[in-house]
Structure formats: structure tokens, C-alpha cells
Amino acid sequence: MLQEKLQAVVLSSCDYGDSDRIASLFTLEHGRMKGFARGARNSRKRFGPALEPFARINLQSVRKEGLSSLRQADVITVYPGIRGGLSAIAHALYACELVEWITPEGQPLPRLFRLLVSYLERLDSGVSDDHDRRMFEINLLNILGYRPLLESCSRCGAPFDEREAFMQQGAGLCCRFCVKSGRSVTVQTRKDLLSCLSTGRFGAVRFNAEGVLQAGMLLDEALSTHVGRKLKSLDFLETAT
């Protein structure tokens, strides 16, 4: 087994025994993986603060099935701008927990790695709001192949064009001919969500007040379907924002 050098974001970590730590990591090279850091809590030279949640690190690791061996980690950044604000911390923990629970283990997802890093950089700059959160979510769903259809009815396939769409629980967006009732999603909200997919810059898309609520309902349902559980960070996010 060869030692590898990896780029990673720490999704979560926990103490194990008297001096060890177990970390869940999202790596550029291998996607999500778990690692065991022997003596991490006693070795500032080999790890220091590198295994704190949402830290970005360079990592030396020996990959093993199930639980890899973490040999050393060097901090690229711990995102001090995030750690100075409750709202930013809540958004960062939510993004990391979401990635941890929705991604398959051991599958490289470099686009998602870059998206997560870009979002953490945005939070580190002092901006944490629902507009960027929803942009992160729709792009995450798109990368994984899970995003709801925005251009056409999920039942009959008819294009929405300039017509209003309706959210049907468990069915995504549908046209008025396929559903008798449902929450409305306006043309502008769909256009804004599609704009989120076409720009690589957080802050470029700003929803109106109605659009934030509609995008939130649509994305929350899509995410809950694929995550399969309520994320612990959601309660913190709701109280911190």
C-alpha cells in the first residue's frame, strides 16, 4: 500500500480513545472517505488543527477499504472568517454534512469538490445567506444527477416555456394539465435556478423574496428524498440565521 498525497475538506471528525481521531473527508482525488488518525490529539506536528470541521488540508494517507490511515495533514486554511460568525459556521457545517450524507464513498467528484471549496470561500468572505445556500444546493444536485427538472413537466415532459409550474410532493415540478393542486413555482424562480447552474460565481444570482421561498421548498424536498434523513445541522442553521 502506497502513501498518497491528497487535497481534502474535513466534513466531520470525532475523538476515538485517548488520543486518536476519526475523520470524514471529501477529497479531490477520491471523493468521500473516512480516515483514522492515530495520536492526532497529541501530535501538533503531524496534525495540529487540520482535522477540525470544514478545514481545507493537504493530506498524506494510506488508503484502505473502510477506514484509511491518515499519516499527516497540513492546513491550507481553517477559514477563520467562517469561524468568526455564527451564521457562517451554521452554513458551513450544513454544507459539509450534506456532502457527507448525499455522496457515495470512494467516487471522485472533482466538480463537487470545487463547488464546496468555492462555497466555503464565499462564507469565509463574510457572506452567508439563503441565495448562496440555494445556489450551492442546486449545483450539488445537478452534479450528482439528482436535480429536479426545471424546463419541462416531470410527468408528461411538456416544456414549461413561459408557463407557471407546480410542485407536487414526490413528483417534482409538473404542468397544470398533470396536477390539480400544488404549490406554484413562478417562471422567474425557475429562470433564477437555471442561472445558478450557468454561473460559477456565488453572489451572481439573487432571488426575489417569493423566489427564495419557492426555491427553498423545491430544493428541500429534492434533498430530503436523496439524503433520506434530517441533517443534524439543519436545526442549528434555522436558529443561527
C-alpha positions as CSV (number, residue, x, y, z in Angstrom):
1,M,0.0,0.0,0.0
2,L,1.4,3.3,-1.1
3,Q,1.1,6.6,0.7
4,E,-0.8,9.2,-1.3
5,K,-0.9,13.0,-1.1
6,L,-4.5,14.3,-1.3
7,Q,-6.4,17.5,-1.1
8,A,-9.3,17.4,1.2
9,V,-12.0,19.2,3.1
10,V,-12.8,17.9,6.6
11,L,-16.5,17.1,6.7
12,S,-16.6,16.0,10.3
13,S,-14.4,14.4,12.9
14,C,-14.7,12.7,16.3
15,D,-12.3,11.7,19.1
16,Y,-11.5,8.0,19.4
17,G,-9.9,6.6,22.6
18,D,-7.4,8.7,24.5
19,S,-5.5,10.3,21.6
20,D,-6.8,9.3,18.2
21,R,-9.4,10.8,15.8
22,I,-11.6,9.6,13.1
23,A,-12.3,12.0,10.2
24,S,-14.8,12.0,7.4
25,L,-13.1,13.7,4.4
26,F,-14.1,14.9,1.0
27,T,-11.1,14.6,-1.3
28,L,-10.4,16.0,-4.8
29,E,-8.9,12.6,-5.8
30,H,-11.2,10.0,-4.4
31,G,-14.4,11.8,-3.2
32,R,-15.6,10.9,0.2
33,M,-13.5,8.7,2.5
34,K,-13.0,8.0,6.2
35,G,-9.7,8.0,7.9
36,F,-8.1,7.0,11.2
37,A,-5.5,9.5,12.6
38,R,-3.5,7.7,15.3
39,G,-2.3,10.0,18.0
40,A,-3.8,13.1,16.3
41,R,-4.8,14.7,19.5
42,N,-1.3,14.6,20.9
43,S,0.7,15.4,17.8
44,R,0.6,19.1,16.8
45,K,3.4,18.5,14.3
46,R,1.6,15.9,12.3
47,F,-2.0,17.2,12.5
48,G,-2.4,20.4,14.7
49,P,-5.8,21.9,13.9
50,A,-6.0,20.1,10.5
51,L,-8.9,17.8,11.4
52,E,-11.3,20.5,12.5
53,P,-14.6,20.5,10.6
54,F,-14.6,22.3,7.3
55,A,-10.8,22.8,7.3
56,R,-9.1,22.5,3.9
57,I,-6.0,20.5,4.1
58,N,-3.2,18.7,2.3
59,L,-3.2,15.1,3.5
60,Q,-0.8,12.1,3.5
61,S,-2.8,8.9,3.6
62,V,-2.6,5.2,3.0
63,R,-5.9,4.2,1.5
64,K,-7.6,1.1,2.9
65,E,-11.1,-0.3,2.5
66,G,-13.5,1.2,5.0
67,L,-11.0,3.2,7.1
68,S,-7.9,4.7,5.6
69,S,-4.8,5.5,7.6
70,L,-4.1,9.2,8.0
71,R,-0.4,9.8,8.4
72,Q,-0.1,13.6,8.3
73,A,-2.1,16.7,7.4
74,D,-1.1,20.3,6.7
75,V,-3.6,23.1,6.9
76,I,-4.3,25.1,3.7
77,T,-6.9,27.2,5.6
78,V,-9.3,26.7,8.5
79,Y,-11.4,29.5,7.1
80,P,-11.1,32.0,10.0
81,G,-13.7,34.3,8.5
82,I,-16.3,31.5,8.9
83,R,-15.3,30.7,12.4
84,G,-15.9,34.3,13.5
85,G,-19.6,34.3,12.8
86,L,-22.5,32.0,13.9
87,S,-24.4,32.2,10.7
88,A,-21.3,31.3,8.6
89,I,-20.5,28.4,10.9
90,A,-24.0,27.1,10.6
91,H,-23.9,27.3,6.8
92,A,-20.5,25.6,6.6
93,L,-21.5,22.8,8.9
94,Y,-24.7,22.3,6.9
95,A,-22.8,22.1,3.5
96,C,-20.3,19.6,4.9
97,E,-22.9,17.4,6.5
98,L,-25.0,17.5,3.3
99,V,-21.9,16.4,1.2
100,E,-21.2,13.7,3.8
101,W,-24.6,12.1,3.6
102,I,-25.5,12.5,0.0
103,T,-22.3,11.4,-1.8
104,P,-21.2,7.8,-2.4
105,E,-18.0,6.7,-0.7
106,G,-14.9,6.4,-2.9
107,Q,-16.2,8.1,-6.0
108,P,-14.2,11.0,-7.3
109,L,-16.4,14.1,-7.8
110,P,-13.9,16.9,-8.6
111,R,-16.7,19.3,-9.7
112,L,-18.4,18.9,-6.4
113,F,-15.1,19.4,-4.5
114,R,-14.5,22.7,-6.3
115,L,-18.1,23.7,-5.6
116,L,-17.7,23.0,-1.9
117,V,-14.4,24.9,-1.7
118,S,-15.9,27.9,-3.6
119,Y,-18.9,28.0,-1.2
120,L,-16.6,27.8,1.9
121,E,-14.5,30.7,0.4
122,R,-17.7,32.7,-0.1
123,L,-18.7,32.1,3.5
124,D,-15.2,33.0,4.6
125,S,-15.6,36.4,2.9
126,G,-18.4,37.3,5.3
127,V,-21.5,36.5,3.2
128,S,-23.9,33.8,4.4
129,D,-27.4,33.9,3.1
130,D,-30.2,31.8,1.5
131,H,-29.3,32.9,-2.0
132,D,-25.9,31.3,-1.9
133,R,-27.2,28.3,0.0
134,R,-29.7,27.5,-2.7
135,M,-27.1,28.0,-5.4
136,F,-24.9,25.5,-3.6
137,E,-27.7,23.0,-3.3
138,I,-29.0,23.2,-6.9
139,N,-25.4,22.8,-8.3
140,L,-24.8,19.9,-5.9
141,L,-27.9,18.1,-7.0
142,N,-27.0,18.8,-10.7
143,I,-23.5,17.3,-10.3
144,L,-24.9,14.2,-8.7
145,G,-27.7,13.8,-11.3
146,Y,-30.4,14.4,-8.8
147,R,-31.7,17.9,-9.6
148,P,-35.4,18.4,-10.3
149,L,-36.5,19.1,-13.9
150,L,-36.9,22.9,-14.3
151,E,-37.5,23.0,-18.1
152,S,-40.4,20.6,-18.5
153,C,-43.1,18.6,-16.7
154,S,-41.7,15.7,-14.8
155,R,-44.8,13.7,-15.7
156,C,-45.7,14.4,-19.3
157,G,-42.5,16.0,-20.5
158,A,-44.2,19.1,-21.9
159,P,-42.0,22.2,-21.8
160,F,-42.9,24.9,-19.4
161,D,-41.8,27.7,-21.6
162,E,-43.3,30.8,-20.0
163,R,-45.9,28.9,-18.1
164,E,-46.1,28.5,-14.3
165,A,-45.1,25.2,-12.9
166,F,-46.5,23.4,-9.8
167,M,-44.6,21.5,-7.1
168,Q,-46.2,18.1,-6.4
169,Q,-44.8,16.2,-3.4
170,G,-42.7,13.3,-4.6
171,A,-43.1,14.3,-8.3
172,G,-41.0,17.4,-8.7
173,L,-42.4,20.1,-11.0
174,C,-45.5,19.5,-13.1
175,C,-47.6,21.4,-15.5
176,R,-51.2,22.4,-14.7
177,F,-52.6,19.7,-17.0
178,C,-50.9,16.9,-14.9
179,V,-51.8,18.2,-11.4
180,K,-54.9,19.5,-9.9
181,S,-53.2,21.3,-7.0
182,G,-49.8,22.1,-5.8
183,R,-47.5,24.9,-4.8
184,S,-46.8,27.4,-7.5
185,V,-43.2,27.9,-8.8
186,T,-43.0,31.0,-11.0
187,V,-41.2,31.4,-14.3
188,Q,-38.8,33.8,-12.6
189,T,-37.8,31.4,-9.9
190,R,-37.1,28.7,-12.5
191,K,-35.0,31.1,-14.5
192,D,-33.1,32.1,-11.4
193,L,-32.4,28.4,-10.6
194,L,-31.2,27.8,-14.1
195,S,-29.0,30.8,-13.8
196,C,-27.4,29.2,-10.7
197,L,-26.4,26.3,-13.0
198,S,-24.8,28.5,-15.6
199,T,-22.6,30.7,-13.4
200,G,-19.7,29.6,-11.4
201,R,-19.7,32.6,-9.1
202,F,-21.5,32.8,-5.8
203,G,-23.4,36.1,-5.4
204,A,-24.2,36.4,-9.1
205,V,-27.8,35.2,-8.7
206,R,-30.2,37.0,-6.3
207,F,-33.7,35.6,-5.9
208,N,-36.7,37.8,-5.1
209,A,-38.5,37.3,-1.8
210,E,-41.0,34.9,-3.4
211,G,-38.3,33.1,-5.3
212,V,-36.2,32.3,-2.2
213,L,-39.2,30.6,-0.6
214,Q,-40.2,28.7,-3.7
215,A,-36.6,27.5,-4.5
216,G,-36.2,26.5,-0.8
217,M,-39.3,24.3,-0.9
218,L,-38.3,22.7,-4.1
219,L,-34.7,22.0,-3.1
220,D,-35.5,20.9,0.4
221,E,-37.8,18.2,-0.9
222,A,-35.3,17.0,-3.5
223,L,-32.5,16.9,-0.9
224,S,-34.6,15.1,1.7
225,T,-35.5,12.5,-0.9
226,H,-31.9,11.6,-1.6
227,V,-30.4,12.2,1.8
228,G,-33.0,10.0,3.5
229,R,-32.7,11.6,6.9
230,K,-32.9,15.0,8.6
231,L,-29.5,16.6,8.9
232,K,-28.5,17.5,12.4
233,S,-27.0,20.8,11.2
234,L,-30.4,22.0,10.0
235,D,-31.7,22.8,13.5
236,F,-28.5,24.9,14.1
237,L,-28.9,26.6,10.7
238,E,-32.5,27.5,11.5
239,T,-31.6,29.1,14.8
240,A,-28.4,30.8,13.7
241,T,-29.9,32.6,10.6
